[in-house]
């Protein structure tokens, strides 16, 4: 296999594999075969240059990537691969600490503490110091400590900046607890090795002698500590880093794109090789990806070229709102399934996790198998289930699971034993669970205050008419957003808040879609959506995921959704560095597609319960999909023949997406028409179906307004007036 490299590899891949340069920077574009190059280079070093396997260090970012590399190398060089040092930064550094940690006072008794136990320690420290854990949640301290431990300040024994109340004191107490218990944490592994290398040059020299050849995958994702570790052991040795500056999308978690941009300033006599032949996508897709990324200033520069003769198709559609956006996508998916049922490979990508809800609903309604990848399906997410548990108890006061969940979240000092006694009382006496809380003797006087607050919440819900306002009242009454921020790190808490806002929007959309809808109907719709996500077999399954989760994957057909200003790019990308990372994220999304690429946006979107109008994303103009003139933004379909999809002109005044308030009422659908085209309009006596109400017959149609409303008689639930976009033909 290694004897015919020039036949197996393209010119740039071959140069990267056989290069004798001590410092090698391989810029590997999306789909250009970087893993193949790394493994072949390692095998070539051993077989052709007689490098000892034990002198090779290969660093990856995930255990999965390390396992794949080991497997590929075993197929190339057999048992010799077992002597290689292959692993993540953390696993490599943990092995170093186990061997030589005594140089910085660590002995064999030290072990790694898990994340939950770290939090237990911090909770105890915060309580002992008299810190209000509601204003200053333990998870925020954990997040700040983790960030600090990944800086050179920690390596050099500095104290953390006081970005939180008594952070330095909390940190000292935390470190004392770790040391007395003979623990290190996950963040210590790299930093302590770097500290040891600086402290004792003999240890550093030992590992420089061992790791004479260093290969690093995904170098664009390294942070300061990781690049320092590599610099220390790599100086004077052979170092080869592989990455793509255009796919650096993890700046929010510490990755520094400067590491790959400035590699030739850190190391001497660097040879740079660019892999640009893409073995994944058609040229038309690569062209618009190249167009977008060229707007970034901080990049080394390259242009992807397709190595395959693929007649790729690209289509952009702008829809009136997010509901019609999802409907359009599902209709296109139906068409794809109709043409080829055996080899369907489709992904729907979005910027924020909360966007998955509309697609889950539409896919469920259409009976299309789907799976949310890298996250839990919307109605199964913890925060959504927490709030729904209150609504379910309100609607069904014998619902034991929801009763137990709502009573325990947020914490009220009521344990499972007490709850079990209340449940037994309810079942024995035939009394609903809320009345059992009043009647049962299981609740202590100390617990009664919290129980009274809990019961008052349900009394108040009786006077609140709309579902959206019920949700809003529950969230405010139990201080749920504060609860989230108390127990989650900042990033996770913000995602959960987004999902609560999306649940509120779901209620608004549901109430707008059907006149006279009630809470029971809404809860039924959430259950129907949830039940459709249990399927685990991913054959011919539509995959839903965030763009971040899609990195490293590829699909025959890709839908990139929500291409609007404020959503993608995010409203939080306020400075040049942020917008460049958002643009790299767009580039990653575009380069996931092989043959078909769909781009969609909505003229207005239901966000935090209000309709917001947004202009199309700047990325669409950079791709060349719409014109640069705001008065003449044209949606185009790119294939052999270009065709226009009508005027996409919209207001430049729009609401952002940063408001975390859930209050407010819907402003209606505004200028976005929900009416079906005349060729797709319903007629009286048409047979239709609805996700919740089942099958029915059209009795009458009202086309007087901007939104077509249809009166339907349903077999199971009688007569209802519904927006036409929420009905399907039978």
VOGU-3710 file (C-alpha; in Angstrom, 3 decimals, decimal comma):
1> xxxxxxxxxx> 0,000/0,000/0,000  2,766/2,466/0,922  4,697/1,480/-2,230  2,057/3,033/-4,520  1,443/6,305/-2,723  1,659/8,460/-5,833  -1,226/6,483/-7,332  -3,320/6,486/-4,155  -2,852/10,136/-3,192  -3,130/13,438/-4,996
11> xxxxxxxxxx> -0,024/15,605/-5,321  -0,590/17,710/-2,175  -1,510/14,662/-0,064  1,609/12,857/-1,294  3,824/15,855/-0,476  2,353/16,007/3,034  2,944/12,301/3,666  6,579/12,136/2,483  7,817/15,609/3,537  11,075/15,623/5,530
21> xxxxxxxxxx> 10,515/19,108/6,946  10,858/19,301/10,718  7,976/21,781/10,957  5,010/20,995/8,739  1,713/22,881/8,572  -1,003/21,061/6,628  -4,032/23,232/5,907  -6,657/20,597/5,181  -9,911/21,930/3,754  -13,242/20,226/4,366
31> xxxxxxxxxx> -13,466/16,802/2,733  -9,833/16,776/1,555  -8,774/13,566/3,330  -6,843/14,849/6,344  -7,235/11,672/8,440  -5,894/9,636/5,540  -2,888/11,966/5,292  -2,112/11,777/9,035  -2,283/7,986/9,209  -0,300/7,499/5,993
41> xxxxxxxxxx> 2,341/9,941/7,230  2,747/8,022/10,499  2,981/4,717/8,632  5,482/6,238/6,169  7,676/7,547/9,002  7,891/4,040/10,422  8,197/2,031/7,212  10,299/4,353/5,025  12,212/6,556/7,471  12,732/3,857/10,135
51> xxxxxxxxxx> 11,292/5,981/12,927  10,605/3,949/16,068  6,845/3,810/16,822  7,593/4,651/20,469  9,023/8,014/19,367  5,789/9,119/17,681  3,099/11,106/19,472  -0,265/11,627/17,728  -2,675/13,980/19,485  -6,422/14,127/18,812
61> xxxxxxxxxx> -9,315/15,991/20,422  -11,685/13,108/21,109  -11,375/9,498/22,220  -13,403/8,517/19,170  -10,877/10,159/16,830  -8,010/8,469/18,677  -9,701/5,064/18,353  -10,291/5,597/14,626  -6,651/6,572/14,106  -5,443/3,455/15,960
71> xxxxxxxxxx> -7,730/1,262/13,866  -6,537/2,742/10,560  -2,891/2,464/11,564  -3,300/-1,151/12,606  -4,597/-1,922/9,106  -1,523/-0,162/7,649  1,331/-1,357/9,883  -0,155/-4,088/12,066  1,208/-4,682/15,584  3,745/-1,857/15,237
81> xxxxxxxxxx> 0,860/0,556/15,814  0,472/-0,623/19,422  3,743/1,086/20,374  2,570/4,503/19,181  1,518/7,202/21,652  -1,969/8,096/20,417  -4,551/9,914/22,496  -6,258/13,147/23,476  -4,331/16,000/25,079  -5,807/15,060/28,439
91> xxxxxxxxxx> -5,081/11,326/28,260  -1,476/11,977/27,163  -0,914/14,485/29,973  -2,558/12,265/32,590  -0,095/9,496/31,718  2,784/11,968/32,103  1,519/13,013/35,543  1,145/9,392/36,650  4,758/8,764/35,684  6,465/11,988/36,781
101> xxxxxxxxxx> 3,951/13,907/38,870  6,223/13,572/41,910  8,330/16,408/40,460  5,488/18,783/41,411  4,469/17,008/44,624  2,020/14,451/43,218  2,342/10,817/44,262  0,623/7,618/43,105  -2,321/8,197/45,433  -3,708/11,075/43,334
111> xxxxxxxxxx> -6,802/10,430/41,231  -9,112/12,479/38,999  -12,264/13,947/40,559  -15,428/13,880/38,468  -17,507/16,945/37,629  -20,351/16,222/40,044  -17,980/15,837/42,985  -16,287/19,132/42,073  -19,673/20,782/42,386  -20,351/19,145/45,763
121> xxxxxxxxxx> -17,075/20,586/47,103  -17,859/24,068/45,786  -21,388/24,039/47,233  -19,965/23,247/50,640  -17,312/25,976/50,372  -19,855/28,598/49,264  -22,138/27,695/52,145  -19,285/27,831/54,679  -18,246/31,288/53,406  -21,803/32,596/53,767
131> xxxxxxxxxx> -22,181/33,350/50,044  -25,744/33,579/48,695  -25,838/30,622/46,287  -28,821/32,105/44,447  -26,989/35,296/43,523  -23,686/33,461/43,055  -24,477/29,892/41,902  -21,873/27,135/42,511  -21,813/26,264/38,802  -20,688/29,778/37,940
141> xxxxxxxxxx> -17,754/29,395/40,322  -16,985/26,036/38,716  -17,090/27,627/35,258  -14,793/30,492/36,339  -12,311/28,120/37,981  -12,219/25,900/34,884  -11,567/28,915/32,667  -8,772/30,125/34,960  -7,091/26,706/35,045  -6,708/26,856/31,280
151> xxxxxxxxxx> -4,567/30,001/31,432  -0,874/30,628/31,948  -1,835/32,563/35,078  -2,700/29,290/36,790  0,457/27,628/35,475  2,478/30,464/37,030  0,700/30,239/40,420  -1,206/33,520/40,073  -4,591/34,072/41,690  -7,743/34,367/39,558
161> xxxxxxxxxx> -9,141/37,846/38,956  -12,085/38,712/41,177  -14,714/38,377/38,444  -17,106/36,949/41,065  -17,602/37,562/44,772  -14,630/36,131/46,743  -13,560/34,050/43,722  -9,913/34,002/44,820  -10,869/32,779/48,303  -13,262/30,154/46,904
171> xxxxxxxxxx> -10,507/28,999/44,549  -7,997/28,661/47,417  -10,456/26,650/49,511  -11,284/24,478/46,504  -7,599/23,744/45,843  -7,025/22,944/49,517  -9,892/20,449/49,398  -8,537/18,807/46,238  -5,039/18,488/47,675  -6,189/17,124/51,041
181> xxxxxxxxxx> -8,282/14,508/49,208  -5,433/13,706/46,760  -7,450/14,860/43,758  -6,720/16,679/40,522  -9,528/17,820/38,237  -9,964/17,570/34,492  -8,612/21,076/33,944  -5,435/20,310/35,910  -4,099/17,680/33,544  -2,534/19,921/30,903
191> xxxxxxxxxx> -1,760/22,885/33,148  0,130/20,821/35,720  2,223/19,150/33,004  3,114/22,556/31,545  3,944/23,781/35,061  6,159/20,745/35,608  7,980/21,283/32,307  8,716/24,898/33,249  9,840/23,915/36,738  12,177/21,048/35,849
201> xxxxxxxxxx> 13,991/21,089/32,517  15,172/17,494/33,011  11,575/16,236/32,838  10,963/18,310/29,733  14,099/16,940/28,086  12,970/13,407/28,906  9,740/13,845/26,955  11,463/15,681/24,129  13,608/12,572/23,753  10,553/10,329/23,743
211> xxxxxxxxxx> 8,313/12,394/21,458  10,668/13,062/18,547  7,835/13,130/16,018  4,616/14,935/16,954  1,449/14,977/14,847  -1,592/17,017/15,884  -5,093/16,770/14,437  -7,625/19,663/14,439  -4,908/22,147/15,351  -7,262/25,081/14,766
221> xxxxxxxxxx> -9,156/24,046/17,910  -6,202/24,234/20,324  -6,204/26,713/23,206  -3,268/28,560/24,778  -2,323/25,785/27,224  -2,449/23,098/24,535  -0,299/25,100/22,119  2,177/25,824/24,938  2,423/22,110/25,758  3,126/21,332/22,085
231> xxxxxxxxxx> 5,624/24,163/21,811  7,578/22,945/24,817  7,965/19,355/23,633  8,034/20,254/19,929  10,954/22,683/19,887  13,897/20,944/18,242  11,724/17,988/17,263  9,615/17,148/14,218  6,135/18,620/14,497  3,335/18,279/11,965
241> xxxxxxxxxx> 0,014/19,994/12,631  -3,112/19,449/10,554  -6,127/21,706/10,607  -8,314/24,201/8,830  -8,377/27,816/9,972  -11,646/28,215/8,070  -13,281/25,628/10,358  -12,224/27,161/13,684  -15,645/27,453/15,373  -14,941/26,914/19,070
251> xxxxxxxxxx> -13,634/30,309/20,162  -16,473/30,444/22,715  -14,866/27,569/24,610  -11,277/28,799/24,481  -9,941/27,740/21,068  -7,521/30,301/19,622  -7,417/30,583/15,851  -4,134/32,525/16,258  -2,381/29,206/16,991  -2,796/27,996/13,408
261> xxxxxxxxxx> -2,523/31,455/11,825  0,810/32,115/13,569  2,298/28,620/13,408  5,112/29,762/11,136  6,030/32,456/13,678  6,240/29,937/16,521  8,328/27,347/14,658  11,291/27,667/12,304  11,537/26,636/8,641  7,870/25,800/8,367
271> xxxxxxxxxx> 6,627/24,150/5,188  2,967/24,809/4,447  0,928/22,420/2,318  -2,691/23,118/1,431  -5,094/20,286/0,722  -7,803/21,762/-1,494  -9,161/18,825/-3,530  -12,535/18,088/-1,991  -13,779/14,478/-2,339  -17,237/15,233/-0,969
281> xxxxxxxxxx> -19,164/17,943/-2,791  -20,000/19,235/-6,227  -18,212/22,394/-7,394  -21,319/24,583/-7,232  -21,567/23,968/-3,495  -17,857/24,613/-3,011  -18,108/27,828/-5,012  -20,554/29,476/-2,622  -18,582/28,181/0,392  -15,449/29,741/-1,105
291> xxxxxxxxxx> -17,366/32,977/-1,739  -18,465/33,295/1,888  -15,175/32,504/3,586  -13,235/34,939/1,415  -14,884/37,757/3,375  -12,852/36,744/6,460  -9,601/38,646/6,942  -7,984/36,389/9,551  -7,245/33,300/7,478  -4,369/31,724/5,605
301> xxxxxxxxxx> -6,388/31,470/2,415  -7,324/28,608/0,103  -9,928/27,718/-2,516  -11,599/24,312/-2,491  -11,881/22,437/-5,770  -14,110/19,412/-6,318  -12,340/16,175/-7,176  -15,640/14,643/-8,288  -17,928/15,261/-11,242  -21,062/15,939/-9,214
311> xxxxxxxxxx> -23,890/17,965/-10,733  -24,791/19,650/-7,458  -28,052/21,548/-6,911  -28,475/24,626/-4,719  -31,781/26,280/-3,909  -32,682/29,248/-1,733  -36,235/29,885/-0,494  -37,508/32,684/1,718  -40,818/31,904/3,465  -43,303/34,084/5,307
321> xxxxxxxxxx> -42,618/32,539/8,729  -40,929/29,664/10,525  -43,957/27,373/10,219  -44,011/27,677/6,440  -40,225/27,282/6,412  -40,548/23,879/8,063  -43,495/22,932/5,824  -41,478/23,780/2,710  -38,560/21,655/3,904  -40,800/18,679/4,677
331> xxxxxxxxxx> -42,405/18,864/1,207  -38,950/18,824/-0,378  -37,963/15,852/1,785  -41,105/14,000/0,675  -40,076/14,563/-2,934  -36,584/13,216/-2,255  -38,007/10,129/-0,515  -40,384/9,538/-3,426  -37,453/9,417/-5,852  -35,116/7,239/-3,791
341> xxxxxxxxxx> -36,427/5,427/-0,723  -33,396/3,204/-0,204  -30,539/5,709/0,000  -31,873/8,819/1,687  -29,185/10,837/3,476  -30,631/14,139/4,710  -29,687/16,610/7,438  -31,506/19,711/8,674  -29,054/22,162/10,251  -29,831/25,142/12,464
351> xxxxxxxxxx> -27,907/27,703/14,515  -29,708/27,191/17,847  -30,998/24,005/19,476  -34,385/25,588/20,121  -35,036/25,749/16,357  -35,505/21,987/16,189  -39,091/22,142/17,515  -40,818/23,238/14,283  -39,003/20,604/12,238  -39,787/17,855/14,748
361> xxxxxxxxxx> -43,484/18,769/14,614  -43,610/18,885/10,811  -41,658/15,636/10,382  -43,883/13,922/12,905  -47,018/15,168/11,152  -45,683/13,874/7,838  -44,762/10,497/9,347  -41,103/10,888/8,344  -38,546/9,056/10,490  -36,165/11,529/12,145
371> xxxxxxxxxx> -33,634/11,889/14,918  -32,198/14,870/16,789  -28,419/14,370/16,814  -26,159/15,700/19,550  -29,089/16,872/21,680  -32,344/15,642/23,148  -35,499/16,128/21,085  -37,291/19,338/22,022  -40,135/18,050/24,176  -37,781/15,634/25,956
381> xxxxxxxxxx> -35,402/18,389/27,099  -35,213/18,716/30,870  -36,266/22,347/31,091  -39,223/21,810/28,730  -40,396/18,756/30,678  -40,013/20,690/33,945  -42,479/23,395/32,873  -44,801/20,954/31,120  -45,002/18,908/34,337  -46,859/21,814/36,004
391> xxxxxxxxxx> -49,276/22,086/33,078  -49,864/18,336/33,113  -50,659/18,293/36,841  -53,005/21,231/36,338  -54,781/19,365/33,546  -54,673/15,893/35,153  -54,379/15,902/38,930  -53,789/12,170/39,067  -50,603/12,343/36,918  -48,066/10,852/39,354
401> xxxxxxxxxx> -44,941/11,367/37,220  -45,657/15,034/36,554  -46,696/15,595/40,166  -43,419/14,176/41,450  -41,367/16,223/38,972  -43,154/19,532/39,556  -42,983/19,171/43,328  -39,224/18,570/43,260  -38,254/21,250/40,704  -37,206/23,691/41,923
411> xxxxxxxxxx> -36,168/22,076/45,210  -38,625/22,621/48,073  -37,105/20,400/50,748  -39,606/17,651/50,002  -38,098/14,202/49,469  -39,295/11,078/47,679  -40,458/9,500/50,955  -42,916/12,295/51,640  -44,116/12,348/48,030  -44,634/8,559/48,096
421> xxxxxxxxxx> -46,874/8,925/51,174  -48,981/11,581/49,433  -49,318/9,347/46,347  -50,387/6,358/48,469  -52,962/8,546/50,253  -54,329/9,668/46,866  -54,628/6,120/45,556  -56,113/4,760/48,783  -58,739/7,473/49,190  -59,486/8,192/45,531
431> xxxxxxxxxx> -58,523/11,832/45,993  -56,503/13,787/43,446  -52,867/14,547/44,219  -53,304/18,262/44,955  -56,075/17,595/47,480  -53,961/14,806/48,946  -51,246/17,361/49,688  -53,798/19,225/51,813  -55,415/16,211/53,465  -52,445/13,878/53,981
441> xxxxxxxxxx> -50,490/14,012/57,239  -47,276/13,173/55,379  -46,257/16,830/55,047  -44,452/18,348/58,010  -45,127/21,866/59,350  -41,729/22,974/57,999  -42,653/21,745/54,528  -46,148/23,252/54,677  -45,003/26,773/53,724  -43,540/25,507/50,445
451> xxxxxxxxxx> -46,571/23,298/49,836  -48,894/26,276/50,266  -46,928/28,227/47,631  -47,100/25,222/45,310  -50,882/24,891/45,714  -51,461/28,636/45,295  -49,770/28,423/41,893  -52,469/26,030/40,630  -55,251/28,188/42,095  -53,858/31,179/40,175
461> xxxxxxxxxx> -53,637/29,145/36,952  -57,444/28,776/37,074  -57,801/32,495/36,410  -55,328/32,560/33,510  -57,012/31,846/30,183  -54,284/31,427/27,555  -51,726/28,620/27,485  -48,909/31,082/26,773  -49,760/33,109/29,892  -49,985/29,971/31,991
471> xxxxxxxxxx> -46,452/29,065/30,926  -45,228/32,572/31,619  -46,806/32,577/35,075  -45,273/29,220/36,011  -41,795/30,320/34,901  -42,032/33,564/36,883  -43,753/32,124/39,957  -41,173/29,401/40,603  -38,190/31,635/39,610  -37,291/29,029/37,038
481> xxxxxxxxxx> -34,786/31,115/35,077  -32,894/31,838/38,306  -33,047/28,116/39,111  -31,451/27,303/35,731  -28,657/29,802/36,202  -28,014/28,465/39,687  -27,422/24,881/38,627  -26,004/25,204/35,112  -22,945/26,865/33,628  -23,579/30,042/31,632
491> xxxxxxxxxx> -23,664/28,456/28,175  -25,969/25,603/29,222  -28,273/27,943/31,149  -28,619/30,241/28,131  -29,544/27,289/25,899  -32,143/26,164/28,417  -33,596/29,686/28,594  -33,841/29,677/24,784  -35,795/26,412/24,964  -38,210/27,815/27,554
501> xxxxxxxxxx> -38,731/30,809/25,270  -39,368/28,420/22,387  -41,941/26,517/24,491  -43,719/29,828/25,057  -43,587/30,489/21,291  -44,946/26,978/20,671  -47,975/27,821/22,801  -48,487/31,112/20,921  -48,266/29,354/17,540  -50,647/26,596/18,660
511> xxxxxxxxxx> -53,247/29,063/19,939  -52,973/31,075/16,715  -53,436/27,992/14,558  -56,790/26,811/15,948  -59,709/28,796/17,348  -60,979/27,546/20,689  -57,939/25,369/21,362  -57,451/24,242/24,973  -54,600/23,096/27,201  -55,444/19,423/26,749
521> xxxxxxxxxx> -55,041/19,769/22,982  -51,685/21,515/23,414  -50,372/18,832/25,779  -51,547/16,164/23,339  -49,546/17,836/20,576  -46,392/17,801/22,720  -46,874/14,113/23,512  -47,387/13,215/19,857  -44,174/15,015/18,896  -42,224/13,337/21,696
531> xxxxxxxxxx> -43,397/9,838/20,798  -42,043/10,142/17,270  -38,433/10,564/18,408  -37,824/7,188/20,027  -36,601/5,438/16,887  -32,881/4,610/17,133  -32,259/2,969/13,747  -30,888/5,823/11,621  -31,359/4,109/8,235  -33,249/6,485/5,928
541> xxxxxxxxxx> -33,682/8,834/8,875  -33,671/12,628/8,601  -31,027/13,977/10,989  -31,603/17,228/12,849  -28,687/19,023/14,501  -26,989/22,302/15,236  -24,278/23,389/12,822  -21,688/22,930/15,574  -22,768/19,289/15,949  -22,467/18,717/12,186
551> xxxxxxxxxx> -18,737/19,417/12,030  -16,887/16,395/10,647  -20,047/14,896/9,127  -21,322/14,819/5,546  -24,725/14,279/3,945  -26,109/13,849/0,461  -28,734/16,557/1,103  -28,403/19,439/3,567  -30,955/22,072/4,604  -29,386/25,147/6,251
561> xxxxxxxxxx> -32,228/26,994/7,959  -32,903/30,313/9,656  -30,571/32,389/7,481  -31,655/35,717/8,941  -29,806/38,574/10,580  -29,857/38,144/14,353  -30,260/34,381/14,123  -27,489/33,404/11,726  -25,253/35,303/12,121  -26,179/35,442/15,791
571> xxxxxxxxxx> -27,195/38,744/17,339  -24,373/38,173/19,827  -21,683/38,420/17,128  -21,110/42,105/17,743  -17,430/42,539/16,876  -15,235/41,531/13,932  -13,847/38,428/15,649  -17,333/37,147/16,440  -18,698/37,696/12,937  -15,670/35,932/11,452
581> xxxxxxxxxx> -16,369/32,900/13,648  -20,035/32,989/12,600  -18,856/33,081/8,976  -16,598/30,070/9,585  -19,641/28,326/11,060  -21,549/29,090/7,854  -18,631/27,667/5,857  -18,758/24,470/7,929  -22,503/24,163/7,286  -22,148/24,644/3,532
591> xxxxxxxxxx> -19,357/22,080/3,216  -21,443/19,322/4,857  -23,474/18,916/1,634  -22,493/16,576/-1,182  -25,166/16,852/-3,900  -28,116/18,954/-2,756  -28,032/22,139/-0,697  -31,108/24,043/0,424  -30,910/27,456/2,091  -33,983/28,861/3,844
601> xxxxxxxxxx> -35,009/31,969/5,742  -38,218/33,382/7,202  -39,389/36,962/6,713  -40,668/36,915/10,266  -40,154/34,522/13,133  -41,951/33,836/16,398  -39,346/34,572/19,068  -40,111/34,819/22,789  -43,788/34,830/21,836  -43,549/37,847/19,509
611> xxxxxxxxxx> -43,309/38,069/15,752  -40,041/39,703/14,669  -39,226/40,753/11,108  -35,634/40,240/10,009  -33,686/40,872/6,820  -31,994/37,940/5,159  -28,573/36,928/6,425  -25,529/38,797/5,191  -24,098/35,356/4,377  -26,667/34,894/1,604
621> xxxxxxxxxx> -25,430/38,044/-0,082  -21,823/36,923/0,363  -22,659/33,581/-1,236  -24,180/35,423/-4,178  -27,640/33,982/-3,472  -29,289/37,405/-3,081  -28,260/40,787/-4,407  -26,392/43,288/-2,256  -29,111/45,933/-2,733  -31,668/45,779/0,068
631> xxxxxxxxxx> -34,397/46,841/-2,351  -33,638/44,052/-4,762  -32,818/40,934/-2,743  -33,588/38,107/-5,134  -33,972/34,491/-4,089  -32,265/32,287/-6,623  -32,231/28,618/-7,447  -28,783/27,588/-8,620  -28,600/24,701/-11,025  -27,939/24,490/-14,742
641> xxxxxxxxxx> -30,650/27,111/-15,232  -31,051/29,958/-12,732  -34,581/30,972/-11,855  -35,949/33,712/-9,600  -38,234/33,026/-6,663  -39,732/36,468/-6,409  -39,117/39,633/-4,455  -37,527/39,080/-1,044  -37,695/42,732/-0,025  -38,269/43,178/3,713
651> xxxxxxxxxx> -37,917/45,792/6,401  -34,445/46,541/7,718  -35,958/47,293/11,126  -36,100/44,080/13,106  -36,092/42,760/16,644  -32,984/41,009/17,925  -32,853/37,620/19,608  -31,124/38,554/22,854  -34,204/39,340/24,985  -34,729/36,623/27,590
661> xxxxxxxxxx> -38,121/37,913/28,788  -40,988/35,523/28,102  -43,728/38,099/28,617  -45,719/39,695/25,830  -48,408/38,650/23,436  -48,347/37,785/19,798  -48,622/40,586/17,267  -50,169/38,249/14,701  -48,657/37,134/11,446  -48,095/40,657/10,085
671> xxxxxxxxxx> -47,083/40,894/6,476  -46,210/37,246/5,965  -49,021/35,502/4,157  -49,935/32,045/5,377  -52,279/31,372/2,490  -51,546/28,465/0,232  -51,085/29,191/-3,445  -54,226/28,947/-5,522  -53,135/25,623/-6,975  -52,678/24,193/-3,482
681> xxxxxxxxxx> -55,793/25,703/-1,861  -58,347/23,536/-0,087  -61,933/23,212/-1,255  -65,155/22,515/0,612  -65,597/18,748/1,253  -61,834/18,084/1,011  -60,617/15,417/3,408  -57,855/16,727/5,668  -55,838/15,710/8,722  -54,324/17,537/11,706
691> xxxxxxxxxx> -51,535/16,438/14,061  -53,717/16,570/17,189  -57,336/16,358/15,995  -56,902/13,614/13,412  -59,029/13,256/10,260  -61,750/15,685/9,212  -63,703/17,266/6,358  -63,591/20,918/5,179  -66,915/22,688/5,856  -66,051/26,249/4,810
701> xxxxxxxxxx> -63,122/28,494/3,884  -62,453/32,124/4,862  -59,997/33,875/2,503  -60,877/37,428/3,540  -57,688/38,052/5,525  -54,019/37,493/4,863  -54,242/34,027/6,421  -56,581/31,406/4,982  -58,789/30,000/7,757  -60,683/26,759/7,324
711> xxxxxxxxxx> -63,609/25,356/9,312  -63,172/21,588/9,662  -65,373/18,949/11,217  -63,148/16,364/12,933  -64,417/12,882/13,717  -62,954/12,883/17,222  -63,305/16,496/18,371  -66,028/18,205/16,356  -65,850/21,541/14,535  -62,750/23,809/14,676
721> xxxxxxxxxx> -61,434/26,798/12,708  -57,770/26,281/11,747  -55,139/28,072/9,668  -54,690/26,184/6,387  -50,920/25,818/6,860  -51,554/23,461/9,792  -53,624/21,008/7,741  -52,594/18,193/5,410  -54,574/16,550/2,640  -55,752/12,977/3,103
//
